[in-house]
């Protein structure tokens, strides 16, 4: 069994969680004896049994892969959708069903990911919230959906005891609008809570980055560019607490890395965070504004008495073992059919 | 100048003609003096000046390329279409405009119509295709380039001239 991995967002254009997920998964699969390779569209001699797309695979591409005899697995990031309210999801479900039921719109259907969800051999997601969206909103049969958590590297699984001697809170990840970095920096200033941001923007020339950078005063807003895993663990262990205020997340590797390093957490109140950390984390109010300033200040003050969420953290090897099981079942199903 | 060639569809064992053409095109571009590589999605260190995508490029990819200072060219695949009259094009344009007004943004965004305006150049294979993308998708005339799918060397020479003519930066 050889698994080819693919991603339509090139790593040289966008770093981040999907890159880490792809690289760590491939490495761990290789370590447990499952050969992997990067999919190369230009190589008609490349062999494999499974094409695993991190992201959504367009339907025509999926069909072409099938022509080649591959089984198709995809791992979409339902980051925004899985955090919508029940009402929003219900409306979405009606819209999806109605649009897919209209005949004669093949070109449109081919470009939408919804039909691809239904036709994919197996869709693997990290959260139960994502599974729920796939089944209820997009009508994917339950047997074609699997939940496999994301892993952590050994550096984070064995970080050493938390130190927590620095006066600042810490926020890790890409500096950008999706992470609400600018808003969080403003909040830190308003609440007078020192906050260290560790990460880099996609684009150093963007207005967003410039606006963020203007707030860096090394008092309430501090910044470190990405520092590698060892350096990151060091920053996390020394911080007072962890804060994330992304618009949406699904699994959030960054939050799990912080939990592994023993930090208490302040998170957005969304499905993903409730599913993963339940009542073991503090949450921002769903309404931004003064309430967020209060929440941040309160969290900062309470941090010394708070502990890290105790959630199960998996290694990438354990993740790979779960994936291998799903791949094997998929291929066994093909052998039977 | 380095050009990165990119598309999504896997080569099949009996690869289609357009796919074969991309492979041959890269060889012809190299022969014409262009440093052309396939875009290795997994190589975070790969750099380029121009990203040339085959198919209708995702608007998000155009934005990402621009953020990195790359210029983006795409060769649209209009194989399913046939030449149509000015009136037919106007009707299609009206349909696109109605769809943009009544459909939720997220659905419209999947159709990647904005790519025609955002990309630095759109390559088509015939004059009627140029008229189509101009009239239906509102591609700016100055960004549309007709490069007939003739021999690979001829296409490569025309593309080289196109790459050279692009502004130095997309910003």
Interface residues (C-beta under 8 A of the other chain):
Chain A: X5 X6 X7 X8 X9 X10 X11 X12 X13 X14 X15 X19 X22 X38 X39 X40 X41 X42 X43 X44 X51 X58 X60 X61 X64 X65 X67 X68 X70 X95 X99 X107 X108 X111 X112 X113 X202 X203 X205 X206
Chain B: X6 X7 X8 X9 X10 X11 X12 X13 X15 X22 X23 X26 X38 X39 X40 X41 X42 X43 X44 X45 X46 X47 X58 X60 X61 X64 X65 X67 X68 X80 X104 X107 X110 X111 X112 X171
